[in-house]
Amino acid sequence: MGAQRGKDILLKIDDGEDPPGFVTVAGLRARTIALNARPVDVTDADSAGRWRELLAGAGVKACSVAGQGVFRDAASDARVREAFFAQSARTWRLIVPDFGMIEGPFLVAGLEYAGDHAGEATFALSLASAGELTFEAL
């Protein structure tokens, strides 16, 4: 993956229709997508040289997303706000050009609003994966 513009990373939320479509949530100015895996340590007294041993294919995988910016419109603001207050897992699509697309259920773990009297209202958003995610290379 070569250098690319950070503004091209998109966060989309399902539109609640059947079949689902996706709506771009906001004008994000900063975004972070973190993929993590918690390993399972199976080291015991017989481990070779007393080196740690990890159990392949086990453990917990998680994805967290953080973003800051300006809401795109009232509809996208409402979707995120509703998902937060309901604490319902909604399907999100995270697109990183030249890398891939991650899709699956996320909870809105944090939602902050801020504003300066001489500027626009801004928000900060935190998502936590809430089930199995899929990855599709782009």
C-alpha positions in Angstrom: 0.0 0.0 0.0 1.5 3.3 -1.1 0.9 6.7 0.5 -2.6 7.9 0.3 -4.9 10.7 1.6 -6.3 10.2 5.1 -9.5 11.9 4.1 -10.3 8.9 1.8 -10.9 6.6 4.8 -14.7 6.3 5.1 -17.0 5.3 7.9 -20.5 4.2 6.8 -23.5 2.9 8.8 -26.3 0.7 7.5 -29.5 2.6 6.5 -31.8 0.1 8.3 -33.4 -1.0 5.0 -33.7 -4.6 3.6 -31.4 -5.2 1.8 -29.2 -2.8 3.7 -27.5 0.1 2.0 -24.8 2.2 3.6 -24.7 5.9 4.3 -21.5 7.9 4.9 -21.7 9.1 8.5 -19.7 12.3 8.7 -17.0 14.6 7.5 -14.3 13.0 9.5 -11.1 15.0 9.9 -9.2 12.4 11.9 -9.8 8.6 12.0 -8.1 5.6 13.5 -9.0 1.9 12.9 -7.2 -0.5 15.3 -7.3 -4.3 14.9 -6.2 -6.3 17.9 -5.9 -9.9 18.9 -5.5 -11.1 22.5 -3.2 -14.2 22.5 -3.7 -17.2 24.7 -0.6 -18.0 26.7 -0.1 -21.8 27.1 3.4 -21.7 28.6 4.1 -24.3 31.2 7.1 -25.8 33.1 7.9 -28.0 30.1 8.1 -25.1 27.6 11.3 -25.2 25.6 13.9 -22.9 27.2 11.1 -21.4 29.3 10.0 -19.3 26.3 6.4 -18.2 26.2 4.2 -20.3 24.0 1.0 -19.0 22.4 -2.0 -21.1 21.2 -2.5 -20.4 17.5 -6.0 -19.6 16.3 -7.3 -18.9 19.8 -7.9 -15.7 21.7 -10.2 -12.7 21.2 -10.1 -10.4 18.1 -11.4 -6.9 18.3 -11.6 -3.8 16.2 -11.9 -0.3 17.6 -12.5 2.9 15.6 -12.1 6.5 16.6 -13.0 9.5 14.5 -13.4 13.3 14.9 -15.0 15.7 12.6 -18.2 17.5 11.6 -21.5 15.7 10.9 -22.3 15.6 7.3 -26.1 16.2 7.7 -28.9 15.9 10.2 -29.7 12.3 9.0 -26.2 11.0 9.6 -26.1 12.7 13.0 -29.5 11.1 13.9 -28.3 7.6 12.9 -25.3 7.7 15.1 -27.1 9.3 18.0 -29.9 6.7 17.8 -27.3 3.8 17.7 -25.6 5.3 20.8 -28.8 5.7 22.9 -30.2 2.4 21.9 -26.8 0.7 22.4 -27.7 -1.5 19.6 -25.1 -3.1 17.3 -25.5 -1.6 13.9 -23.6 -2.8 10.8 -20.8 -0.5 9.9 -18.6 -0.5 6.8 -15.0 0.9 7.2 -13.3 1.6 3.9 -9.5 2.1 3.7 -8.6 2.7 0.0 -5.9 0.4 -1.4 -6.2 -1.7 1.7 -9.6 -3.1 2.2 -13.1 -2.9 3.6 -14.1 -4.1 7.1 -17.7 -4.7 7.7 -19.7 -5.9 10.7 -21.5 -5.0 13.9 -20.2 -2.2 16.1 -21.6 -0.4 19.2 -21.1 3.3 19.5 -19.0 3.2 22.6 -18.4 7.0 22.9 -20.0 10.1 21.4 -18.8 13.6 22.2 -20.0 16.9 20.9 -17.9 20.1 21.1 -17.9 23.6 19.7 -16.2 26.9 19.7 -18.2 30.1 19.6 -16.3 31.2 16.5 -16.4 27.8 14.7 -18.5 24.8 13.8 -19.9 22.1 16.1 -17.7 19.0 16.1 -18.0 15.5 17.4 -15.8 12.6 18.4 -16.9 9.0 17.9 -15.7 5.7 19.3 -16.9 2.3 17.9 -16.2 -1.1 19.4 -16.7 -4.3 17.4 -19.6 -6.4 18.7 -19.4 -9.6 16.6 -17.7 -11.2 13.7 -16.2 -8.8 11.1 -15.5 -9.5 7.5 -12.5 -8.2 5.5 -12.4 -7.7 1.8 -9.2 -6.6 0.1 -9.6 -3.7 -2.3 
